[in-house]
Amino acid sequence: SYGTRIALQLLRTDDAAIVSVALDSVVPPDADEAADLPDGIVAALAALEDRCTDDGSCPVGVLEPLRRTLERLADDPTVVQVDDRSNTFDDTAFLAASVRTLGRPDGPTVLPEAIALADAGRLAEAVDRLAPVDPSAGTSRSAGDALSEGAWVAVTCGDQLPGMTFEPTDLDDPIHRAEHGRWSQLRARCAAWKIPSSDPATRAPVRSAVPTLILAGELDPITPISWAEITARWLDDVELVVSPRWTHAPSTWNPCAAHLVAQFLDAGDRPSGGSTDC
């Protein structure tokens, strides 16, 4: 994820010292997240819908039920109480929680259930399914991390905000509108924090001949496959592996993806033609 931007910057500044690179769920330095992510989210949800309608776990799909929920919450934000937590959910907040959930290893199973509950008017139950959980705590309490949230905002304000257009790509789609709201909120936070822009050179594409493996998942709404393809165009020796089963950062939870990375870094082995049964 964001660590791939650091790896790419190292390639830019010191690729002669690097033997090989594995990029899992890549974030290109030249990505315009505000413009690119709405389409990426829709693409991941469409892949999820194909999967869950085929196996019968979401007979009415996920895209239209989600759009109905987002339209309702845009018009009428709702206070939701789950255990000792009380939060107001509008369309932007619900979509953000849905994206985070789909990015998890269990997301493809959990998210269709949560969307169906929300579409049926059972928003508190849906939010309870979407909330991140700390299993070690033995409760359903959120495992939120204020430090990582602050670090993400600070880095994004300096590195990526200056390259964003903030032009909504499809105001007719509730998913696009909700995601645009998230980036509008970020822009306001960046203005309040007055974080200086990083060097514009860090937002240029990275060229390199270092052998590189890129992993991408069709179910990943956080770092779309299109970003992997954009990054790969600038690399001379690259193997792009895409799996229809992967969500976000598969090498951190999927043994097959982790094996692909280990074999590539240890021995230079790569899947034939970028295909994998992972």
Secondary structure as the mmCIF struct_conf table of DSSP 4:
data_model
#
loop_
_struct_conf.conf_type_id
_struct_conf.id
_struct_conf.beg_label_comp_id
_struct_conf.beg_label_asym_id
_struct_conf.beg_label_seq_id
_struct_conf.end_label_comp_id
_struct_conf.end_label_asym_id
_struct_conf.end_label_seq_id
HELX_RH_AL_P HELX_RH_AL_P1 TYR A 2 ASP A 14
HELX_RH_3T_P HELX_RH_3T_P1 ASP A 15 ALA A 17
BEND BEND1 VAL A 19 VAL A 19
STRN STRN1 VAL A 21 ASP A 24
BEND BEND2 SER A 25 SER A 25
TURN_TY1_P TURN_TY1_P1 PRO A 29 ASP A 30
HELX_RH_AL_P HELX_RH_AL_P2 GLU A 33 ASP A 54
TURN_TY1_P TURN_TY1_P2 ASP A 55 GLY A 56
BEND BEND3 SER A 57 SER A 57
TURN_TY1_P TURN_TY1_P3 PRO A 59 VAL A 60
BEND BEND4 VAL A 62 VAL A 62
HELX_RH_AL_P HELX_RH_AL_P3 LEU A 63 ASP A 75
BEND BEND5 ASP A 76 ASP A 76
STRN STRN2 THR A 78 VAL A 82
TURN_TY1_P TURN_TY1_P4 ASP A 83 ASP A 84
STRN STRN3 ARG A 85 PHE A 89
HELX_RH_AL_P HELX_RH_AL_P4 ASP A 91 LEU A 102
TURN_TY1_P TURN_TY1_P5 GLY A 103 GLY A 103
BEND BEND6 ARG A 104 ARG A 104
TURN_TY1_P TURN_TY1_P6 PRO A 105 ASP A 106
HELX_RH_AL_P HELX_RH_AL_P5 GLY A 107 ASP A 119
TURN_TY1_P TURN_TY1_P7 ALA A 120 GLY A 121
HELX_RH_AL_P HELX_RH_AL_P6 LEU A 123 LEU A 130
BEND BEND7 ALA A 131 ALA A 131
STRN STRN4 VAL A 133 VAL A 133
HELX_RH_3T_P HELX_RH_3T_P2 PRO A 135 ALA A 137
TURN_TY1_P TURN_TY1_P8 GLY A 138 GLY A 138
BEND BEND8 THR A 139 THR A 139
STRN STRN5 SER A 142 SER A 142
HELX_RH_AL_P HELX_RH_AL_P7 ALA A 146 ASP A 159
TURN_TY1_P TURN_TY1_P9 GLN A 160 GLN A 160
HELX_RH_3T_P HELX_RH_3T_P3 LEU A 161 GLY A 163
BEND BEND9 THR A 169 THR A 169
TURN_TY1_P TURN_TY1_P10 LEU A 171 ASP A 172
BEND BEND10 ASP A 173 ASP A 173
HELX_RH_AL_P HELX_RH_AL_P8 PRO A 174 TRP A 193
TURN_TY1_P TURN_TY1_P11 LYS A 194 LYS A 194
HELX_LH_PP_P HELX_LH_PP_P1 ILE A 195 ASP A 199
HELX_RH_3T_P HELX_RH_3T_P4 PRO A 200 ARG A 203
BEND BEND11 ALA A 204 ALA A 204
HELX_LH_PP_P HELX_LH_PP_P2 PRO A 205 ARG A 207
STRN STRN6 SER A 208 SER A 208
BEND BEND12 VAL A 210 VAL A 210
STRN STRN7 THR A 212 GLY A 217
TURN_TY1_P TURN_TY1_P12 GLU A 218 LEU A 219
BEND BEND13 PRO A 221 THR A 223
HELX_RH_AL_P HELX_RH_AL_P9 ILE A 225 ARG A 233
TURN_TY1_P TURN_TY1_P13 TRP A 234 TRP A 234
STRN STRN8 LEU A 235 LEU A 235
BEND BEND14 ASP A 236 ASP A 237
STRN STRN9 VAL A 238 SER A 243
TURN_TY1_P TURN_TY1_P14 PRO A 244 ARG A 245
BEND BEND15 HIS A 248 HIS A 248
HELX_RH_3T_P HELX_RH_3T_P5 PRO A 250 THR A 252
TURN_TY1_P TURN_TY1_P15 TRP A 253 TRP A 253
HELX_RH_AL_P HELX_RH_AL_P10 PRO A 255 ALA A 267
HELX_RH_3T_P HELX_RH_3T_P6 SER A 272 GLY A 274
#
